[in-house]
Amino acid sequence: MAENKFRAEEVLARCVPMSLLQSVLSGKWKILILWYVAFYKTQRFGELQRRLAGITQSTLTKQLRELEADGFLHREVFPEVPPHVEYSLTELGESFIPVLREMVKWSETHLCPADYIRQYETF
């Protein structure tokens, strides 16, 4: 069998950044949550729930809290009657927008049908 040209320590060290990113973005809905908040600048809980067809209230709550804890989202509570909450990107979240854009481009190129019509303007 051919000998591996990389030592185990080198391979593990190279995977750390991706592992960290994966731990932050794990969850079926997080990338879409970030996309919608980036695209619309602010989103209320109900708006996100309507856009993410099939997500449960508890899952959305959990993933929003995790993105807030990881520093990607800012949550602002408006103490009105009825009260509402708005989510926006933090500086860290804003810095992730170029990654989201590249993911959209790659998906359009490699996963979307040839007759795909772009539904979103570039933000």
For each residue, the residues with C-beta under 8 A, 3 or more apart:
1:
2:
3:
4:
5:
6: 10 11
7: 10 11
8: 11 12
9: 12 13
10: 6 7 13 14
11: 6 7 8 14 15
12: 8 9 15 16
13: 9 10 16
14: 10 11 17
15: 11 12 18 19
16: 12 13 19 20
17: 14 20 21
18: 15 21 22
19: 15 16 22 23
20: 16 17 23 24
21: 17 18 24 25
22: 18 19 25 26
23: 19 20 26
24: 20 21 30 70 72
25: 21 22 30 31
26: 22 23 30
27: 30 62 63 66
28: 59
29: 32 33 52 55 59 60 63
30: 24 25 26 27 33 34 63 66 67
31: 25 34 35 100 103
32: 29 35 36 51 52
33: 29 30 36 37 48 52 60 63 64 67 73
34: 30 31 37 38 67 72 73 89 93 96 100
35: 31 32 38 39 100 104
36: 32 33 39 40 43 47 48 51 52
37: 33 34 40 41 42 43 48 73 87 88 89 93
38: 34 35 41 89 93 94 96 97 100 123
39: 35 36 120 123
40: 36 37 43 47
41: 37 38 88
42: 37 86 87 88
43: 36 37 40 47 48 51 86 87 88
44: 47 48 84 85 86 87
45: 48 49 60 61 64 84 85 87
46: 49 50
47: 36 40 43 44 50 51
48: 33 36 37 43 44 45 51 52 60 64 87
49: 45 46 52 55 57 60
50: 46 47 53
51: 32 36 43 47 48
52: 29 32 33 36 48 49 55 60
53: 50
54:
55: 29 49 52 59 60
56: 59 60
57: 49 60 61
58: 61 62
59: 28 29 55 56 62 63
60: 29 33 45 48 49 52 55 56 57 63 64
61: 45 57 58 64 65
62: 27 58 59 65 66
63: 27 29 30 33 59 60 66 67
64: 33 45 48 60 61 67 68 73 75 87
65: 61 62 68 69
66: 27 30 62 63 69 70
67: 30 33 34 63 64 70 72 73 93
68: 64 65 71 72 73 74 75 87
69: 65 66
70: 24 66 67
71: 68 90 92 93
72: 24 34 67 68 89 90 92 93 96
73: 33 34 37 64 67 68 87 88 89 90 93
74: 68 87 88 89 90 93
75: 64 68 85 86 87
76: 85 86 87 88
77: 83 84 85
78: 83 84 85 86
79: 83
80: 83 84
81:
82:
83: 77 78 79 80
84: 44 45 77 78 80
85: 44 45 75 76 77 78
86: 42 43 44 75 76 78
87: 37 42 43 44 45 48 64 68 73 74 75 76
88: 37 41 42 43 73 74 76 93
89: 34 37 38 72 73 74 92 93 94 96 97
90: 71 72 73 74 93 94
91: 94 95
92: 71 72 89 95 96
93: 34 37 38 67 71 72 73 74 88 89 90 96 97
94: 38 89 90 91 97
95: 91 92 98
96: 34 38 72 89 92 93 99 100
97: 38 89 93 94 100 101 123
98: 95 101 102
99: 96 102 103
100: 31 34 35 38 96 97 103 104
101: 97 98 104 105 122
102: 98 99 105 106
103: 31 99 100 106 107
104: 35 100 101 107 108 120
105: 101 102 108 109
106: 102 103 109 110 111
107: 103 104 110 111 112
108: 104 105 111 112 116 118
109: 105 106 112
110: 106 107
111: 106 107 108
112: 107 108 109 116
113: 116
114:
115:
116: 108 112 113
117:
118: 108
119:
120: 39 104 123
121:
122: 101
123: 38 39 97 120
